[in-house]
Amino acid sequence: MADEKKELQRKETRGSVETERTRNRRVYVPKTDIYETKDAIVLVADMPGVDEKSVDITLEKNVLTITGAVEPDTYKDHSIAYYEYDSGDYQRAFTISDEVDREKIEASVSQGVLRVTLPKAEPVKAKKISIKTG
């Protein structure tokens, strides 16, 4: 059972977004928490080093794509001898349902944490269709 769970987790992490990259940089899949409230679905993604200028969120066909770029730290008159933290870009995609009101999606970023709120759409009312003769 544990081996099956590990294999499933490996498959999920391999399933990255297949896009053409123009930057030759490492790409990370940001860890994301998703929770649902009465009125919305909320995604909270950890993207250390990003700010509102370096994050891009697009919605095309039912795919919400989050990308973020982090520039490596540079030090004037110094060179890095050793580092344990590597910077890179972030990219992740989510398939959303028709239950989301696409016009009211909101996003904010604070201290490297991106929060995307996907409001639920108003339920569609049933409509009686009249039948005509002839």
SEDREN-465502 format. One record per residue: residue number from 1; residue in one letter; z negated, x, y of N, C-alpha, C in turn. Coordinates in Angstrom, 3 decimals. Each point is the difference from the previous one (the first is absolute). Example, Ala and Ser with C-alpha at 12.3 -4.5 7.8 and 13.67 -1.06 7.14 Angstrom:
% SEDREN-465502
+-----+---------+----------+----------+----------+----------+----------+----------+----------+----------+----------+
: num : residuo :      nzz :      nxx :      nyy :     cazz :     caxx :     cayy :      czz :      cxx :      cyy :
+-----+---------+----------+----------+----------+----------+----------+----------+----------+----------+----------+
:   1 :       a :   -7.800 :   13.190 :   -5.690 :    0.000 :   -0.890 :    1.190 :    0.000 :    0.900 :    1.200 :
:   2 :       s :    0.720 :   -0.350 :    1.050 :   -0.060 :    0.820 :    1.190 :   -0.730 :   -0.770 :    1.090 :
+-----+---------+----------+----------+----------+----------+----------+----------+----------+----------+----------+
This chain:
% SEDREN-465502
+-----+---------+----------+----------+----------+----------+----------+----------+----------+----------+----------+
: num : residuo :      nzz :      nxx :      nyy :     cazz :     caxx :     cayy :      czz :      cxx :      cyy :
+-----+---------+----------+----------+----------+----------+----------+----------+----------+----------+----------+
:   1 :       m :    0.000 :    0.824 :   -1.192 :    0.000 :   -0.824 :    1.192 :    0.000 :    0.868 :    1.256 :
:   2 :       a :   -0.855 :    1.037 :    0.010 :   -0.078 :    0.880 :    1.163 :    1.312 :    0.747 :    0.204 :
:   3 :       d :    0.651 :    0.385 :   -1.128 :    1.279 :    0.698 :    0.116 :    1.064 :   -0.903 :    0.604 :
:   4 :       e :   -0.009 :   -1.291 :   -0.365 :    0.965 :   -0.945 :    0.567 :   -0.210 :   -0.145 :    1.504 :
:   5 :       k :   -1.252 :   -0.045 :    0.442 :   -0.305 :   -0.139 :    1.423 :    0.468 :    1.231 :    0.769 :
:   6 :       k :   -0.249 :    1.198 :   -0.550 :    0.442 :    1.231 :    0.653 :    1.519 :    0.036 :    0.100 :
:   7 :       e :    0.696 :   -0.422 :   -1.054 :    1.463 :   -0.012 :    0.009 :    0.528 :   -0.981 :    1.044 :
:   8 :       l :   -0.634 :   -1.162 :    0.126 :    0.398 :   -0.984 :    1.004 :   -0.202 :    0.571 :    1.403 :
:   9 :       q :   -1.106 :    0.691 :    0.232 :   -0.243 :    0.607 :    1.307 :    1.028 :    1.073 :    0.302 :
:  10 :       r :    0.384 :    0.782 :   -1.000 :    1.023 :    1.028 :    0.210 :    1.332 :   -0.634 :    0.367 :
:  11 :       k :    0.361 :   -1.092 :   -0.674 :    1.256 :   -0.678 :    0.298 :   -0.006 :   -0.558 :    1.413 :
:  12 :       e :   -1.130 :   -0.552 :    0.442 :   -0.089 :   -0.552 :    1.349 :    0.176 :    1.083 :    1.046 :
:  13 :       t :   -0.583 :    1.173 :   -0.214 :    0.114 :    1.056 :    1.000 :    1.392 :    0.601 :    0.005 :
:  14 :       r :    0.695 :   -0.029 :   -1.126 :    1.363 :    0.513 :   -0.030 :    0.961 :   -0.939 :    0.706 :
:  15 :       g :   -0.309 :   -1.282 :    0.063 :    0.902 :   -0.982 :    0.573 :    0.035 :    0.058 :    1.513 :
:  16 :       s :    0.408 :    1.113 :    0.556 :    0.043 :    0.137 :    1.452 :    1.280 :   -0.619 :    0.549 :
:  17 :       v :    0.052 :   -0.091 :    1.299 :    1.143 :   -0.586 :    0.672 :    1.151 :    0.989 :   -0.053 :
:  18 :       e :    1.149 :   -0.443 :   -0.458 :    1.162 :    0.867 :   -0.093 :    0.829 :   -0.141 :    1.260 :
:  19 :       t :   -0.147 :    0.946 :    0.909 :    0.781 :    0.014 :    1.230 :    0.466 :    1.414 :    0.255 :
:  20 :       e :    1.016 :    0.115 :    0.806 :    0.481 :    1.316 :    0.394 :   -0.912 :    0.561 :    1.073 :
:  21 :       r :   -0.477 :    1.181 :   -0.184 :   -0.896 :    0.638 :    0.950 :    0.792 :    0.980 :    0.851 :
:  22 :       t :   -0.248 :   -0.004 :    1.289 :    0.658 :    0.951 :    0.894 :   -0.902 :    1.178 :    0.308 :
:  23 :       r :   -1.266 :   -0.113 :   -0.357 :   -0.954 :    1.088 :    0.216 :   -0.380 :    0.588 :   -1.349 :
:  24 :       n :    0.017 :    1.298 :   -0.085 :   -0.376 :    0.667 :   -1.239 :   -1.510 :    0.248 :    0.018 :
:  25 :       r :   -0.747 :   -1.065 :   -0.245 :   -1.464 :    0.051 :    0.039 :   -0.566 :   -0.749 :   -1.182 :
:  26 :       r :   -1.225 :    0.304 :   -0.309 :   -0.713 :   -0.712 :   -1.053 :   -0.230 :   -1.443 :    0.445 :
:  27 :       v :    0.121 :   -0.949 :   -0.925 :   -0.218 :   -1.415 :    0.315 :   -1.139 :   -0.509 :   -0.875 :
:  28 :       y :   -0.988 :   -0.587 :    0.661 :   -1.159 :   -0.544 :   -0.691 :    0.084 :   -1.514 :   -0.041 :
:  29 :       v :   -0.548 :   -0.580 :   -1.049 :   -0.127 :   -1.453 :   -0.112 :   -1.411 :   -0.337 :    0.456 :
:  30 :       p :   -0.129 :   -0.671 :    1.157 :   -1.351 :   -0.259 :    0.510 :   -0.767 :   -0.976 :   -0.899 :
:  31 :       k :   -1.254 :    0.315 :   -0.255 :   -0.876 :   -0.906 :   -0.749 :   -0.219 :   -1.237 :    0.854 :
:  32 :       t :    0.130 :   -1.168 :   -0.600 :   -0.042 :   -1.251 :    0.755 :   -0.892 :   -1.013 :   -0.680 :
:  33 :       d :   -0.860 :   -0.648 :    0.800 :   -0.784 :   -1.132 :   -0.468 :    0.700 :   -1.258 :    0.488 :
:  34 :       i :    0.068 :   -1.005 :   -0.850 :    0.606 :   -1.282 :    0.367 :   -1.017 :   -1.085 :   -0.296 :
:  35 :       y :   -0.271 :   -0.819 :    1.016 :   -0.901 :   -1.117 :   -0.236 :    0.552 :   -1.236 :    0.679 :
:  36 :       e :   -0.467 :   -1.141 :   -0.487 :    0.498 :   -1.282 :    0.482 :   -1.137 :   -0.790 :    0.627 :
:  37 :       t :    0.291 :   -0.563 :    1.160 :   -0.932 :   -0.913 :    0.648 :    0.604 :   -1.401 :   -0.060 :
:  38 :       k :   -0.680 :   -0.941 :    0.602 :    0.501 :   -1.371 :    0.011 :    1.338 :   -0.096 :    0.743 :
:  39 :       d :    0.177 :    0.812 :    1.052 :    1.167 :   -0.115 :    0.856 :    1.009 :    1.132 :   -0.128 :
:  40 :       a :   -0.343 :    1.083 :   -0.693 :    0.909 :    1.150 :   -0.009 :   -0.220 :    0.899 :   -1.210 :
:  41 :       i :    0.962 :    0.889 :   -0.195 :   -0.113 :    1.097 :   -0.956 :   -0.056 :    1.259 :    0.855 :
:  42 :       v :   -0.949 :    0.898 :   -0.287 :   -0.204 :    1.181 :    0.832 :    0.184 :    1.251 :   -0.847 :
:  43 :       l :    0.805 :    0.937 :    0.518 :    0.197 :    1.302 :   -0.624 :   -0.707 :    1.037 :    0.857 :
:  44 :       v :   -0.809 :    0.851 :   -0.622 :   -0.696 :    1.069 :    0.699 :    0.405 :    1.303 :   -0.691 :
:  45 :       a :    0.773 :    0.834 :    0.717 :    0.548 :    1.226 :   -0.586 :   -0.605 :    1.230 :    0.663 :
:  46 :       d :   -0.408 :    0.973 :   -0.826 :   -0.533 :    1.262 :    0.509 :    1.162 :    0.956 :    0.251 :
:  47 :       m :    0.194 :    0.344 :    1.275 :    1.081 :    0.897 :    0.402 :   -0.550 :    1.015 :    1.005 :
:  48 :       p :   -0.820 :    0.968 :   -0.460 :   -0.623 :    0.955 :    0.918 :    1.027 :    0.732 :    0.857 :
:  49 :       g :   -0.298 :    0.082 :    1.289 :    0.856 :    0.740 :    0.921 :    1.049 :   -0.828 :    0.721 :
:  50 :       v :    0.183 :   -1.270 :   -0.381 :    1.014 :   -0.806 :    0.679 :   -0.609 :   -0.741 :    1.184 :
:  51 :       d :    0.846 :   -0.352 :    0.941 :   -0.399 :   -0.843 :    1.118 :    1.088 :   -1.046 :    0.199 :
:  52 :       e :   -0.150 :   -0.828 :    1.037 :    0.938 :   -1.112 :    0.193 :    1.425 :    0.477 :    0.265 :
:  53 :       k :    0.180 :    1.231 :    0.471 :    1.343 :    0.518 :    0.280 :    0.686 :    0.554 :   -1.241 :
:  54 :       s :   -0.777 :    0.365 :   -1.003 :    0.593 :    0.632 :   -1.180 :    0.069 :   -0.915 :   -1.223 :
:  55 :       v :   -0.333 :   -1.275 :    0.183 :    0.082 :   -0.972 :   -1.096 :    1.159 :   -0.942 :    0.263 :
:  56 :       d :    0.733 :   -0.333 :   -1.053 :    1.102 :   -0.950 :    0.108 :   -0.143 :   -1.009 :   -1.129 :
:  57 :       i :    0.056 :   -1.281 :    0.346 :   -0.095 :   -1.070 :   -0.991 :    1.237 :   -0.865 :    0.137 :
:  58 :       t :    0.699 :   -0.206 :   -1.106 :    1.190 :   -0.845 :    0.017 :   -0.111 :   -1.063 :   -1.087 :
:  59 :       l :    0.632 :   -1.125 :    0.264 :    0.067 :   -1.089 :   -0.979 :    1.462 :   -0.361 :   -0.160 :
:  60 :       e :    0.517 :    0.263 :   -1.182 :    1.401 :   -0.307 :   -0.273 :    0.106 :   -0.644 :   -1.369 :
:  61 :       k :    0.537 :   -1.180 :    0.002 :    0.146 :   -0.835 :   -1.195 :   -1.388 :   -0.273 :   -0.564 :
:  62 :       n :   -0.691 :    0.109 :   -0.694 :   -1.408 :   -0.254 :   -0.280 :   -0.772 :    1.296 :   -0.196 :
:  63 :       v :    0.514 :    1.107 :    0.531 :   -0.650 :    1.295 :   -0.216 :   -0.585 :    0.507 :    1.318 :
:  64 :       l :   -1.310 :    0.175 :   -0.002 :   -0.716 :    0.553 :    1.144 :   -0.153 :    1.491 :   -0.270 :
:  65 :       t :    0.589 :    0.837 :    0.865 :   -0.033 :    1.446 :   -0.186 :   -0.824 :    0.638 :    1.100 :
:  66 :       i :   -0.927 :    0.850 :   -0.404 :   -0.863 :    0.718 :    0.927 :    0.347 :    1.479 :   -0.110 :
:  67 :       t :    0.291 :    0.632 :    1.143 :    0.234 :    1.438 :    0.023 :   -0.825 :    0.605 :    1.129 :
:  68 :       g :   -0.424 :    1.211 :   -0.200 :   -0.772 :    0.705 :    1.015 :    0.284 :    1.487 :   -0.084 :
:  69 :       a :    0.017 :    0.657 :    1.146 :    0.270 :    1.434 :    0.044 :   -1.182 :    0.721 :    0.623 :
:  70 :       v :   -0.380 :    1.095 :   -0.611 :   -1.075 :    0.837 :    0.524 :    0.553 :    1.406 :    0.164 :
:  71 :       e :   -0.093 :    0.503 :    1.207 :    0.466 :    1.357 :    0.271 :   -1.100 :    0.985 :   -0.364 :
:  72 :       p :    0.357 :    1.120 :   -0.601 :   -1.021 :    0.987 :   -0.354 :   -0.621 :    0.615 :    1.253 :
:  73 :       d :   -1.266 :    0.369 :   -0.123 :   -0.692 :    0.649 :    1.117 :    0.609 :    1.378 :    0.235 :
:  74 :       t :    0.201 :    0.331 :    1.254 :    0.479 :    1.338 :    0.352 :   -1.029 :    0.634 :    0.929 :
:  75 :       y :   -0.171 :    1.281 :   -0.152 :   -0.982 :    0.729 :    0.782 :    0.705 :    1.111 :    0.763 :
:  76 :       k :   -0.165 :   -0.004 :    1.302 :    0.630 :    1.009 :    0.841 :   -0.662 :    1.353 :   -0.247 :
:  77 :       d :    0.816 :    1.014 :   -0.190 :   -0.452 :    1.385 :   -0.215 :   -0.803 :    0.172 :   -1.289 :
:  78 :       h :    0.146 :   -0.922 :   -0.945 :   -0.682 :    0.123 :   -1.290 :    0.975 :   -0.371 :   -1.117 :
:  79 :       s :   -0.265 :    0.491 :   -1.168 :    0.749 :   -0.417 :   -1.176 :   -1.006 :   -0.449 :   -1.060 :
:  80 :       i :    0.421 :   -0.964 :   -0.809 :   -0.876 :   -0.540 :   -1.033 :   -0.073 :    1.000 :   -1.158 :
:  81 :       a :   -1.204 :    0.408 :   -0.359 :   -0.192 :    0.893 :   -1.136 :   -0.209 :   -0.807 :   -1.275 :
:  82 :       y :   -0.663 :   -1.144 :    0.124 :   -0.300 :   -0.828 :   -1.165 :   -0.305 :   -1.406 :    0.479 :
:  83 :       y :    0.493 :   -0.993 :   -0.705 :   -0.363 :   -1.379 :    0.325 :   -0.082 :   -0.821 :   -1.276 :
:  84 :       e :   -0.883 :   -0.982 :   -0.003 :   -0.186 :   -0.867 :   -1.159 :    0.568 :   -1.381 :    0.219 :
:  85 :       y :    0.277 :   -0.345 :    1.235 :    0.528 :   -1.323 :    0.314 :    1.446 :    0.155 :    0.428 :
:  86 :       d :    0.903 :   -0.694 :   -0.670 :    1.418 :    0.071 :    0.325 :    0.405 :   -1.287 :    0.702 :
:  87 :       s :    0.737 :    0.115 :    1.072 :    0.453 :   -1.200 :    0.697 :    1.375 :   -0.387 :   -0.509 :
:  88 :       g :    0.371 :   -1.219 :    0.272 :    1.292 :   -0.510 :   -0.435 :    0.196 :   -1.404 :    0.515 :
:  89 :       d :    1.009 :   -0.644 :   -0.493 :    0.320 :   -1.359 :    0.410 :   -0.591 :   -0.992 :   -0.999 :
:  90 :       y :   -0.068 :   -1.251 :    0.427 :   -0.485 :   -1.080 :   -0.856 :    1.113 :   -1.038 :   -0.146 :
:  91 :       q :    0.070 :   -0.592 :   -1.176 :    0.970 :   -1.066 :   -0.200 :   -0.453 :   -0.899 :   -1.151 :
:  92 :       r :    0.089 :   -1.309 :    0.249 :   -0.366 :   -0.970 :   -1.026 :    0.704 :   -1.312 :    0.303 :
:  93 :       a :    0.351 :   -0.735 :   -1.039 :    0.681 :   -1.280 :    0.178 :   -0.698 :   -1.069 :   -0.829 :
:  94 :       f :   -0.009 :   -1.223 :    0.549 :   -0.621 :   -1.143 :   -0.659 :    0.988 :   -1.158 :    0.019 :
:  95 :       t :    0.069 :   -0.718 :   -1.089 :    0.798 :   -1.228 :   -0.043 :   -0.912 :   -1.140 :    0.400 :
:  96 :       i :    0.417 :   -0.774 :    1.005 :   -0.828 :   -1.113 :    0.454 :    0.670 :   -1.309 :   -0.359 :
:  97 :       s :   -0.787 :   -1.039 :   -0.112 :    0.523 :   -1.305 :   -0.399 :    0.407 :   -0.817 :    1.213 :
:  98 :       d :    0.559 :   -1.145 :   -0.258 :    0.403 :   -0.909 :    1.068 :   -1.203 :   -0.706 :    0.624 :
:  99 :       e :   -1.187 :    0.215 :   -0.538 :   -1.204 :   -0.615 :    0.552 :   -0.459 :    0.686 :    1.279 :
: 100 :       v :    0.621 :    1.123 :    0.368 :   -0.389 :    0.749 :    1.192 :    0.849 :   -0.455 :    1.190 :
: 101 :       d :   -0.663 :   -0.244 :    1.128 :    0.696 :   -0.359 :    1.239 :    0.493 :    1.293 :    0.647 :
: 102 :       r :    1.270 :    0.307 :   -0.169 :    0.579 :    1.260 :    0.443 :   -0.065 :    0.208 :    1.514 :
: 103 :       e :   -0.027 :   -1.059 :    0.759 :   -0.007 :    0.098 :    1.459 :   -1.370 :    0.381 :    0.556 :
: 104 :       k :   -1.047 :   -0.125 :   -0.781 :   -1.357 :    0.236 :    0.510 :   -0.677 :    1.226 :   -0.600 :
: 105 :       i :    0.747 :    0.866 :   -0.673 :   -0.582 :    1.203 :   -0.593 :   -0.493 :    0.921 :    1.120 :
: 106 :       e :   -1.200 :    0.530 :   -0.161 :   -0.594 :    0.900 :    0.980 :   -0.457 :    1.275 :   -0.692 :
: 107 :       a :    0.007 :    1.108 :    0.762 :   -0.455 :    1.274 :   -0.552 :   -0.759 :    0.775 :    1.065 :
: 108 :       s :   -0.991 :    0.771 :   -0.453 :   -0.741 :    0.884 :    0.904 :   -0.373 :    1.250 :   -0.783 :
: 109 :       v :   -0.205 :    1.080 :    0.734 :   -0.423 :    1.246 :   -0.631 :   -1.132 :    0.595 :    0.821 :
: 110 :       s :   -1.021 :    0.485 :   -0.704 :   -1.144 :    0.608 :    0.660 :   -0.556 :    1.094 :   -0.903 :
: 111 :       q :   -0.062 :    1.210 :    0.510 :   -0.563 :    1.146 :   -0.718 :    0.621 :    0.179 :   -1.386 :
: 112 :       g :    1.318 :   -0.137 :   -0.087 :    0.703 :    0.237 :   -1.249 :   -0.061 :   -1.134 :   -1.002 :
: 113 :       v :   -0.479 :   -1.165 :    0.420 :   -0.048 :   -1.167 :   -0.885 :    0.913 :   -1.068 :    0.583 :
: 114 :       l :    1.017 :   -0.370 :   -0.762 :    0.958 :   -1.025 :    0.416 :   -0.418 :   -1.341 :   -0.581 :
: 115 :       r :   -0.029 :   -1.023 :    0.854 :   -0.358 :   -1.354 :   -0.434 :    1.176 :   -0.912 :    0.331 :
: 116 :       v :    0.579 :   -0.625 :   -1.035 :    1.112 :   -0.934 :    0.175 :   -0.482 :   -1.373 :   -0.439 :
: 117 :       t :    0.085 :   -0.967 :    0.923 :   -0.411 :   -1.371 :   -0.286 :    1.238 :   -0.858 :   -0.200 :
: 118 :       l :    0.086 :   -0.614 :   -1.169 :    1.128 :   -0.856 :   -0.363 :   -0.497 :   -1.443 :   -0.037 :
: 119 :       p :    0.164 :   -0.744 :    1.108 :   -0.489 :   -1.380 :    0.030 :    0.741 :   -0.881 :   -0.998 :
: 120 :       k :   -0.729 :   -0.915 :   -0.573 :    0.618 :   -0.935 :   -0.936 :    0.778 :   -1.053 :    0.780 :
: 121 :       a :    1.148 :   -0.394 :   -0.548 :    0.830 :   -1.022 :    0.639 :   -0.618 :   -1.375 :   -0.216 :
: 122 :       e :    0.308 :   -0.890 :    0.923 :   -0.444 :   -1.385 :   -0.149 :    0.626 :   -0.577 :   -1.260 :
: 123 :       p :   -0.757 :   -0.757 :   -0.773 :    0.583 :   -0.585 :   -1.207 :    1.118 :   -0.984 :    0.365 :
: 124 :       v :    1.042 :    0.078 :   -0.758 :    1.138 :   -0.880 :    0.246 :   -0.338 :   -1.395 :   -0.511 :
: 125 :       k :    0.210 :   -0.977 :    0.853 :   -0.312 :   -1.380 :   -0.384 :    1.127 :   -0.551 :   -0.885 :
: 126 :       a :   -0.411 :   -0.827 :   -0.941 :    0.981 :   -0.641 :   -0.871 :    0.821 :   -1.000 :    0.798 :
: 127 :       k :    1.265 :   -0.104 :   -0.323 :    0.881 :   -0.889 :    0.747 :    0.625 :   -0.991 :   -0.976 :
: 128 :       k :   -0.055 :   -1.249 :    0.351 :    0.601 :   -1.052 :   -0.808 :    1.487 :   -0.060 :    0.332 :
: 129 :       i :    0.810 :    0.071 :   -1.008 :    1.453 :   -0.059 :    0.183 :    0.474 :   -1.375 :   -0.414 :
: 130 :       s :    0.645 :   -0.670 :    0.926 :    0.492 :   -1.349 :   -0.304 :    1.312 :    0.071 :   -0.771 :
: 131 :       i :    0.190 :   -0.957 :   -0.842 :    1.203 :   -0.051 :   -0.838 :    0.888 :   -1.135 :    0.525 :
: 132 :       k :    1.264 :    0.315 :    0.222 :    0.956 :   -0.977 :    0.502 :    0.918 :   -0.422 :   -1.138 :
: 133 :       t :    0.485 :   -1.204 :    0.120 :    0.943 :   -0.493 :   -1.014 :    1.416 :    0.206 :    0.491 :
: 134 :       g :    0.870 :    0.139 :   -0.944 :    1.318 :    0.029 :    0.218 :    1.031 :    0.572 :    0.629 :
+-----+---------+----------+----------+----------+----------+----------+----------+----------+----------+----------+
